[in-house]
Amino acid sequence: MSIFLDTVKGKKCERPPVWFMRQAGRVLPSYLKLRETYTFSELMLEPELAAKVTLLPVDDLGVDAAILFSDILVVPQAMGLKVEFSDKGPRFEKPLKEVSNPLEHLHPDASFFEYIYKAIKIINESKPKEVPLIGFCGAPLTVLSYMIQGLSSNHEFPDATKFIFEQPELTAKLVDMIVEISQVYAQKQIESGVEAFQLFETHAGLIPYPIYKKLFLPAVEKIGKTVRATGTPFFFFPKGIGNGIVDMNHNIADVVSIDWQADIAQVRKQVGTEVGLQGNLDPRLLLTSPSVIKRELETYIDFGSKETKWIFNLGHGVLPNTPFENAKYAIDWIKTANWKR
Ligand code: CP3
């Protein structure tokens, strides 16, 4: 019934399914129109509105999956940190770098997420059956980095990285706390009706891979285990993981989402045949023009003709100011190309 779930399960389909990270945002004229009336937080917090925004890209772009309209920073909020979403990005009132005892400062309370489960139920009542809903949360390094640093204007998180290097034991305890609440959150998203679950490790490249592997990868596996125990496919997006990609096989996830720096055909050779792949168009390509986009999309035909456990996506989220027509062009192209399967 769903080309997205069939592909994840290993069924050979006539084309790759397609969706875009951050598809439910500023690329859509319909979203921008809603943003004239509501703030980002209002759209997220009101279940009816969150459900409506979640389904906008299904109607407007024709994607094969919807992703819940929310944010990875709801987990820090549920742990007691105050986060504001301003036009310049998220802002923490008091990041952990300013706190003397972070463990005592945090008060995880999973009941915070109730409004999100409501949105999931509304989405499931109104969405087309063949378009599954993807749930998500942030992965421990990315979530912890925001919690420590607060702002991420330069995407380098210098204080967060310093904190992790200096205080590995405290880091491990904070990671455990994040894992515990993320497991409850993932489980309840699934019980409420999400049919796939993606863990966003957008800042996997912040620290050396050996440290990532020791301090954070076991945490990813714990969340993955909770998701997979329900029979729900587990997607992992370790952006910037570098040569750590060799470890991203089917033991870690059902599908690994690949950033645009990597050669996806090369990645397939490194990770074995069992794990699904997702990716990996450079999102900046969508800022160009249909002829340039077409030229790059054509380079995927060879890979996609042989590779049927592959979901087309970007190597990171859609960028602000991406012309809607370009995003739509790429999606239509993927759906109508001759994949020679
Ligand atoms: O993918 C989707 O369409 C679903 C919804 C979604 C959002 N954020 C909505 C959003 C998802 C999956 C995220 C994940 C997220 N949020 C990540 C990890 C993945 C990634 O893209 O890097 C991170 C690091 C965040 C934290 C965050 N939220 C930042 C840094 C920002 C500001 C920068 C930006 O891109 O706007 C946000 C705000 C945010 N989250 C918006 C949206 C649609 C923009 C809100 C607006 O201005 O209308």
Residues whose N, C-alpha, C, O or C-beta is under 5 A from the ligand:
A	BS01	CP3	F20 M21 R22 Q23 A24 G25 F40 I67 L68 F69 S70 D71 I72 G89 P90 F200 T202 G317
